[in-house]
């Protein structure tokens, strides 16, 4: 648009220049060039012609007596009301009009923002010679998101589900917001919601009726048992959902331990593994995608792998509870399943805790030994339980093994966060998401958490 202005302005200027100047090639060239530039700098506002068509004007140049140079571009102004005829000795002229489509927008000057203030008493210092300032990469939300090293998604979650043989959902008092779900009702409603939120993995824990519990936990491999029914229900209704199961005797053991208890209080290792193998095959037959031995018996991963392969279930994976610590954070879980150790009488010693087979919280290297053994025996996933108190263990397993690492954000961790949130002591969303992010940052790509559905909702809200 601007290229046309000098060409149109040039004839008008030339008419007003004396012949003596026009005959001087150098002076005339400079004059014509100056006139063209002046025209470029003095586009005027729009106006309308007699036909009502919107037009744009260009004011060229006129003498300014106060200017020592004699000529100066005009500031854009309204159309001139002067005579259309040129006035002798005056370079002013009738404005040249162009269609509005060729008008040039004149933007208002940008007003500088006020300088930020500092608190009174802030010392005045010279900038330090700091070459590397990591805060530069944290200045904006866009940069922080771009440079994030860890991203949490709903696909990372496994939702732990408690089921019981009933129609109604039964709230668990020590875990507000968590219930035992009816195996034929609430379980399917819950899984449907989970799938909608992007959580497509569940792990099933059955609340076995007391009358079915025995010292040898034979109910564990009942084809029509509660766990087996739950597996079939989920896989039939939601074939795409990945179902994990718990391999241990405590939900079925009348003495509350993960293994068979001898009269002197010793937890039998090899005899327990025999039961665990039958339990694993039974759950695989029901449709489990992964079995998850949580018992902590020595050698059980290899034995279960052999049993599954022999039964034709070589594609069923094993998520090993590799580093399961004898932790105080399991209390609400044991209430949910009624799986606390308890004695049958005076003639039978029942250990009050599970410290003879679960790991010592004081030990770190022991977890690496367990991880190496589980990997050699055929585990597909290595788990650390609990999660947050054992971030160093998660990191250690992640650095040592190429297998996926799982972390169990256990019932006690859930209960602490929930209680603090209900009392207004913590921002629940911020605290929970930070806790889960810390597990993934430490090296866990699989996170078992009772917050799975709520966390997935929060992630969706943040994406919206």
Buried (B, 14 or more C-beta within 10 A) or exposed (E): EEEEBBEBBBEBBBEBBEEEEBEEEEEBEEBBEBBBBBBBBBBBBBBEEEEEEEBBBBBBBBEEEEEEEEBBBBEBEEBBEBEEEBEEEEBBBBBBBBEEEEBBEEEEEEEEEEEEEEEEEEEEEEEEEEEEEEEEEEEEEEEEEEEEEEEBEBEBBBBBBBBBBBEEBBEBEBBBEBBBBBBBBBBBEBBEBBBEBBBBBBBBBBBBEEEBBBBBBBBBBBEEBBBBBBBBBBBEEBEEBBBBBBBBBBBBBBBBBBBBBEEEBEBBBEBBBBBBBBBBBBBBBBBBBBBBBBBBBBEBBBBBBEBBEEBEBEEBBBBBBBBBBBBEBBBBBBBBBBBBBEBEEEEBBBBEEBEEBBBEBEBBEBBBEBBBBBBEBBBBBBBBBBBBBBBEBBBBBBEBBEBBBBBBBBBBBBBBBBBBBEEEEBEBBEBBBEBBBBBBBBBBBBBBBBBBBBBBBBBEEEEE
